[in-house]
Amino acid sequence: MGIRTAAGVVSLVVLAGLTAGAATPRAAPLGAAPACPVFPADNVWNEAVSGLPVATNSATLLQTIGLTTGLHPDFGSYAGYGIPFNTVPGSQPKLKVRFGYAAESDPGPYPITSRPKIEASSDHHTLIVDRDHCKLYELWNARHTSTGWRAGSGAIWALGSNALRPDGWTSADAAGLPVLPGLVRYREVATGVIDHALRFTAPQTRSAHIYPARHDAGSGSSGALPPMGLRVRLKASFDLSQLSPQARVIAVALQHYGMILADNGSPWYVSGASNPGFNDGDLRALNRITGADLEVVDTSTLRNGP
């Protein structure tokens, strides 16, 4: 109960500061890698979109994903849920990984520990942060076999760089984006500040992608289908007082930073790293936010860097 109260108090302070035009506070550092940024401040993941215009096709795209469907936190207190991430020292031995999509994967090697935390769902994402060199290693469909480590695809990111993957390349995510920067992390929620966009999924996507996405995994060219890289935000008019403390912190982030479509999956599933500190009852309050409470952002002017 103490955690819930603290998160609620801090989120109200953040709300007051944003309303007053104060500078946006910075979120909690990345756990065991506090010296590493999760990409530069002028990276699109970290840029606020509350002042950008609504896209002209917003209503159509929202209807396709689901106007009456509520947001679903795809994480919680249970460790077997959500997308975990690992932190390792720079001295961690690196291992060769064989890829199914080798032509679009960074060859590595990858600093995989003897017992890494791997996403329990069918995607088997494995995220690893080298805290000494601030490098992010991400694998999709990672598994250890009798002949060593295998994965569907893999990508390596310098956390201090704005560099994107080559256009057309996948990553550990269908959109060719990093997974880590879009996760809801408990340390952020506990301190009351999430200062980056979140990651979400939709059932059907277009065979196209928009910046910053580099890849797509769509099912048609219809303009009614959302492209990978689509960014939506919670309307400023949404009544945040109806939300419980932890959900409210996430909703504030959705108003200011929004969320980026990064993979195919259930409608409005928001990604996060599970932690026993999460209150699942609090998080379920996000379901009160439906597609009708969101708007697609026109991000045509948004790019990494100055």
N, C-alpha and C positions, 0 to 999 in steps of 0.2 A: 504494500500500500504506500510505503514511503517513496518508492521509486516513481509510482504513478503520480503522486502529488508533486514531487520535485519536477518531473517532466512537464506537468501541466503549468506550474508556476513559471518556469523558464519560458515555455512557449508563449504565454501571455505577455511576458516582458518583450520577447522578440516581436510579437504582433504590434505592441505599442511603439516600439522603436521604428518598425517599418512604416507604420501609419504616420509617425512624426517626421518621416523623411531622413531618419538616421542612417548611417552606413550599415550595410548588412553585416552582421557578425559572421565570423568564420566558424566552421564546424569543428568537431573534435578531430584530432589527428588520427591517422590510420593505425590504431592499436599498437602492435609491436614494431611498427615502422614509422615512428613519429617524425622522422626527418625527411620522409619522402612525400612530396605532393602527389595528389591523385590527378595528375596533369596540371598544366599552368592555369593561372586564374583566368586567362583570356581564351581558354579552350571552350568550345561550345557546350560541353557538359557542365561547365562552371559559370556560364553566362546566364544572367537572369533574362527572361523573355516576357516579363509582365508588361513591358511597354511596347511590345511589337504588335502589329495589326493582326486581326483575325483573318485567316485564309478565306478566300471567296467560296471555296467548296467545303467549308467546315461542316455544314449541316449534313451534306451527302455522306461524307466519310464517317461521321459519328454514327449516323443511322446504320451504316454497313457493319460497324463494329458492335453496336448495341446501345440504343438510347436508354432503354429501361434496365440494362444490366449494371449492377453495382461493381465498384472496384473490389478486387480480392487481393489481400496481402498474401503473396506466395512465399511466406516465411512466418516464423513465430517463435515460440519458446522451445519447441522440440528440435533436437539437433539433427534428426533425420529429414528435416524439411528445409526448403530454401537452398541457396547456393553458398557454401562455405568458402573461405579463402585461407591460404596458408602463408605464413611469413617464415623466411629462412635467412641465415647469415650468408654473406658473400662466399664463404668457404664451403658451402653445401656442394657436395659432388654432383656433377651434372650427368644425366643419362641420355642415351640416344632414344628417340621415339620414332616409330615407323607410322606413317600417315596414310590414310585412305585417299585424302586429297593433297598429295605431296606437292603438286605444282603450285598450290596456293597457300602452302604452309611454310612457316619459318623453320628451317631444319634443326635449330637448336645447337647443342643439347639443352635439356631442361633440368633444373635443380629439384628433382622429385625426391622426397624423403622416403624412408622405408615404409611409412604408414601415412600417406597424405590424406587430407580430408577431401573427399570427392562427393559431388552432388549425388544424392541417392536416386533421383529420378532418371528416366531413360537417357537424358542428355549427358549425364556424367561429366559435367563441367569440373575442371580442376584448375584452380586459380592459385598462383604462387607469386609472392612478392619477395624479391631479393632486397632486404632492407639496407644493405650496405652499398649497393650500386643503384638502388631505386629503379629496378627493372621489374616489369610485370610479365609473367609467363602464363599463358592461358591455353588450355586444351579442351577440346570437345570430344565426347565419347571416349574418354580415357579409360584404359583398363590394362592391368598387368597380366601377361600371358606367360606360358612356359618359355617363350623365346624373347621375353622382355616387354617393354611398354609399347602399346599401340594406341592410336587415337585417330578420330576421323579427320581432325584438322588442328592446327596450332598456330599461335601468334605470339610474338615477343614485342613488348612495348617499353620505351624509355619514358618513365613517368614524368620527367621534366621536359618532354618534347611534345609539340603539337602535330607531329608528323602523322599522316593517315596512311593506311595501306593502299597499295596500287588499286586504282578503280577497277572493279570487277572481281577483286579478291575477297574471299570469305575470311573469317577469323575463327575464333571459337564460338562466334555468334553468327546467325544467318545474315545479319546486316553488315558484317565485316567490321564491327565495332568492338572495342574492349567491353567486357562484362562488368568488371569491378567498379568503374565509376558510377554505374547506374544502380548499384545496390543500396537499399536502406540498411544502415549499420546501427546497431544498438547504441554504441557510444554517442552517435549523433543525436539520436532520439532522446537519450538520457540527459543530454546537455541542452536540448531544446532547439537545436539548429541543424538543418540539412541545407547545405549551400550548393547543391548541384541538382541536375536533372536526374530523374529516375528511369528505370528500364521497364518496359511493359510489352505484352504480347497481344496478338489479335488472331482470330481463327483463319481468316483469309486475307492474303496480301497481294498487291499488284506485282506483276513481273517487271518491277522498276524500283529504283531507289533514289532518294534525294540526299543532299549533303546534311550531315557528315557520313551517312551510310555509304558503303562502297560495294555492296553486294545485295542481291535479293533472292528470294526463294518463293516467288509468287505463283499464282494459279490463273493468271489471265491479265489482259491489258485494259480491262474496264476502268474508266476514270472514277467509278464508285468504290473501287478497292483502294485501301490505304497502301502507300509505298513504304518500304523500309526507310527509316530515318524520319518518319513523320513525328512532329512534336505537338503535343496537346498540353493544355494547362487547365487548371480549375478556375472557373469564373470568379472574378473578384467579388461578385455579389453573393457568393455562397456563404451561408450562415455557419461560421466555424464553431459557434457556441454549442451546437448540437452534437459535437464530436467529443469523445473522451480524450484524455490528455495525450496519449501516445499517437492516436490517430490525428489529433489536431496538429502536432508537429509535422507530420507527413503532409497533411493538407496545406499547411503554410508553404512548404517547399513546392507543392504542386501549383500553387498560385503564382509563385515567383520564378520557379525554374522549369516547371512542367515535367513531362516524361517523354521519352523517345521510344518509338516502336523499333524493336530490335530482333524479334523472332516471331515465328508462328506458334500459336498456342491458344489457350482459353482466353476469352475476351476480358480485357482490362485486368489481367493478372499483373500485379506489381512485384518486382523481384526484390529480394533482400537476403541477408545472411542471418540465419536463426541464432538466437541467444536466449538463455534461460531467463534473462531479465525482461524479455518482452511479455506483456500481458495480452494473451490471446483475445480476451473479451474486449479490451480496448481496441485492438487492431481490427476486430470485426466491425467496428463502427464505421470503417472506411466504406463498407457496403452501402452506406447511406448516400454516398457520392455515386451518381449514375452517369451514363454517357451524356444525358441531357444537361448535366452540370458542368460539362467540359466544353472546350472550344479548341479547334485546330489553329495553330499559330503559323503565320506567314514568316518562315525563316529564310526567305530568299536572300536576305542581306546579311545573314549570320555566318561568319567564317572564323576558323581558328586564327588567333593572332590579331594584331592591330588592324 
